[in-house]
């Protein structure tokens, strides 16, 4: 893609080859335009790989997706038991679900369970009804197969390791359980900017050339477009939903914050409750980084073969490179990522790739973490403290795709040719940019306006497979 400046020429600069007009006809052009902004790393990478969500959002500004977790929820002891037990003892335990106070513990008669703190195995002989009046406790009677003398504290886990029946067992004795996927939701954020263009600004245009096609726009739009794209990137990292994220049922409208427009969560907000690790500034080691990757890879569909992208500021780039010398690969080669269709995509040379624990890990500079308007940077990368520690934050994103569905995706309002991911339009005043002889004007201003907008959001389908490694003095 080539970009170059020129002077306005009415014989060449027509409505037919105007970038704005063609974007209205062919919204997919916006995907190529975004490639002009590789420094906006997350937006650039998702658009370059084609990681756009397939969910269609037309009549609403919220979207939902399903995540199938483990089929059984954790069963934990709700009342401690300090009694020594012998093999063959029949004990009734107060067990609750670790997920929610009023959710059944998901144990069934004839389940074989293992107690995590003692390793003791036992057979469930009866399961009572859920008692919502005592924090969701359920009376579960277990016949122990082994003795133990270790105290069982609250939150001790009872894991189901099988289901046992004798010969001639009856079908109505078999436990029945069906697990439903969890419902996650985020909201689209409507972002807008505009600029007024005077008659003198009509002389300077910029051409974008790609695959033999040339489109133009007014050069004065560039500063506004740059700022708008950067604000989109910031919102996709630091955005906070103005609607309650608690979903009681699929399609639940939630609760909006009074006085705020509808806004969606950014990446950090979506994963900050999952895996957050701390490190001491200046003391980052390859062991710490390896442990973080190992921890979050346990929550992926496959423990190996995943593609992780680590987004960090310049201080994080320096510390990361120092810590990972032992894993440094060929830094001169541009890394290859896999898009949703399984095709290899080369995404540029400003990336450094490592291979750790059977996973591919690519380090990417995120300028949002170095923005002096976002985080006070007073000493460059020689030492960062206080708010400037944001430059040392590292966000580990699972960028893998399974069956054509990427873990991290962009979503925009629209479907069937209607797309509000990147919309730009002119509002003519006494100046009409495409038809100076027109007698029609939207207003009497001696300018015309250029408006740009995006109604979009970001999906992190499985936040548990992502993580954040941050300096100990940083609050996200």
Secondary structure, DSSP 8 states (H G I E B T S, - for coil): -EEEEEE--TTTS-STTBHHHHHHH-TTHHHHHGGG-TTSHHHHHHHHHT-B----BSS-SEEEEEE---SS--EEESS-B---B-TT-EEEEEEEESS-TTS-----TTEEEEETTT--EEEEEEE---BGGGTTBEEEEEEESS-B-S-B-TT-EEEEEEE---TT--GGGS-------EEEEEE-EEEEEEEEE-GGGGGEEEEEEETTEEEEEETTHHHHHHHHHHHHHHHHHH---SB----SSTT----B-TT-------HHHHHTTT-EEEE-TT---HHHHHHHHHHHHTTSSSSSS-EEEEEE-HHHHHHHHHHTGGGB--TTS--EEE-TTS-EEE--SSEEEEEETTEEEEEEE-GGGG-TTTS--SSTTS---GGGGGGG-EEEEE--EETTEESEEEEESEETTEE-SSEEEEE-SS--SS-TT----SS--SSEEEEEEEEEEEEES-GGG-EEEEETT---
